[in-house]
Amino acid sequence: MNYRTLALLSVTIALAIGSTGFQPATWQSKFVTESNGKLIYAPDAKGDQLPDFSKVGYHKGEVEIPDVAVVRTIAPPATGEAQELLQSAIDEVAKMPLNNKGFRGAILLKKGTYRIPGKINIGTGGIVLRGEGTDEQGTILVASGKGQRTLLNISGSSATVEIKGTKVAIADAYIPVGSFSFQLENASGFKAGDPIVLLRPGTDKWINELKMDQIEEKSGTKQWKAKEYDLKFERVITKIEENKIWIDQPVVMAMQKEYGGGSVNRILDNRISENGIENMLILSDYTSETDEDHGWYAIAFQNSRDGWVRNVVAKYFGNGCVTMTGSSKYITVTDSKCLEAKSVITGGRRYSFNISGQMCLVMNCETTEGRHDYVTSSRVCGPNVFYNCKASKTHADIGPHHRWCVGTLYDNVTTDGEINVQDRGNSGSGHGWAGANQVLWNCKVKKAAVQKPWVSANNWCIGLTGEKATGRFKDRMDGEWEGLNQPGLQPASLFMAQKYQSKK
């Protein structure tokens, strides 16, 4: 039977099934239902609901990643290293003016191998590095020789500056998760379009009731300190009416007067923007399966916004493909792979795709041999999203890694290992409660633990296929579990449904 015949037979069967009225069983979550393309959320008694994750990634996902015009083309050297050649091309383009779309231009790296013994730095916005393919016949960058480093560094000189004298306290006693508006004590110093920081302070009372000053001690354990847990969520004001303001991203951690309330102040955003890495294979030299003295990350974003990585394959690095540091935001990583990591399999290694920034998106990605493949680090301020990603041959778990990461969606993530959102206790130096207001939606796992912190947050596990695990501590409360091993969850993707609604 040829392909055309098989395709026609499949269509015939599908039509026959449809004519009988038979449909696979579907169900919807009690937390959010969909009707005619509209999502209807069901808040709990406090008003908390699933956050809207739709406006993450490059320009909030409202603008397609562009194909930037080539302004410089280089070919690999016939012999020797390519670091000076590539860095010189970047420095040359950095001197070009920005066009009206914020770009200086793309540098096309022709097919071949570029050996780089050190690192490459992009410190100016509007520069794109583009290769000619991700296979052995394409463009290959090699972190050659020894030295634990990130090969491609997209890094501005600074991120934000808080404008002195603009801080105003929040008036509401409680702002629920998922909210887009709240009252200030005085909004007269703000206007629509202002970039702001929404501060959720760390307090001794909160740390104590979260029991994170009571972590079982071992060598190196650090109890949580309130001054280290001021969470700063970057937002933009979209509307003001008297003392009420609306913001462009949801509140992803409840603002509670009993735990110090919160405040808003204006900021200046100094990040570089419009940088991309695309269509290339990036390798690291290594001497053994457990080599620690070689390329560590392929790509890093720091003090950067509205950037991207697409169609990149990274192999043999000690840690991962892409890391988005805490000073990055609105970064998209898509259609990329992190394969065959080389390092000791232990802590601090093999974080394949790592988000520490805000409003970042990792989608359509794949990993092998990682530990924490789709991961966030400590005190990460969401929303952030991992969507339609796969991990295999895993050595640890996916999820928030430690110390109160807030507001992440794991949507249609498939792994042969675990996804966990739990109290990690004295793991590491006292990781404690790893995640707050995390959502697992339609994921497939070997097993998962999703638990609820003692106070001030929840976690949701909806439509999971796999085993429900007890986690490290059996006495921790369950998060909100719904539809375990029940196929047919609709919408199949919360992220895509939210994106569809946001564009209507």
KAHUMO-V374780 format. One line per field, one symbol per residue. psi: psi as a letter, one per 20 degrees, with the letter a starting at -180 (. if undefined). burial: I if it has 16 or more other C-alpha atoms within 10 Angstrom, else O. A space follows every 10 residues. Layout:
BEGIN
psi=???
burial=???
END
This chain:
BEGIN
psi=prggggghgg gggghgghhi ipqqprrqqi hpqpoljppo qnqahiiqrp rojhmraolj jipqprnpqp ippqqqqhra qjgggghggg hghhiqqqai jjqhrqopor qapopoicqp pojqrjpppp akqjaijbpo ppnqbroorp goooorhreq ppoqjippqp hqhpoqpiqj qrprhojhjr rpipprpopo qpqhgggghi kjjkppqrpi poqqpgijko popprpphqp odjpqqriqq pjppophhki crrpqqrpoj qrrlpqpqlr ppqpqqirhj pimapgqgqq pplqrlrqpq lpppqjqhga gpporijqql ppoqlrqoql qorpnaqjql ngoopiaqlq poqlrqqqkr fngoqqbqlp oaqqpoplqq pqlqibqqap gqlmppmqpo olppqjcqpp orojcjqckl hbohqplqpp olqprgrqpo rpqhqjrrqp opkpoappri ahpijqqqao ppkpkorjpp qhpgghghgg hhi.
burial=OOOOOOOOOO OOOOOOOOOO OOOOOOOIIO IIIIOOOOIO IOIOOOOIII IIIIIIIIII IOOOIOOIOO OOOOIIOOOO IIIOOIOOOI OOIIOOOOOO OOIIIIIIII IIIIIIIIII IIIIIIIIII IIIIOOOIII IIIIIIIIII IIIIIIOOII OOOOOOIIII IOOIIIIIII IIIIOOIOOI OOOIIIIIII IIIIOIIOOI IIIIIOOOOO IIIIOIOOIO IIIIIIIIII OOOIIIIIII IIIIIIOOII IIIIIIIOIO IIIIIIIIII IIIIIIOOOO IIIIIIIIII IIIIIIIIII IIIIIIIIII IIIIIIIIII IIIIIIIIII IIIOIOOOII IIIIIIIIII IIIIIIIIII IIIIIIIIII IIIIIIIIII IIOIIIIIII IIIIIIIIII IIIIIIIIII IIIIIIIIOI IIIIIIIIII IIIIIOIIII IIIOOIIIII IIIIIIOIOI IOOOOIOIIO IIIOIOIOII IIIIIOIIIO OOOO
END
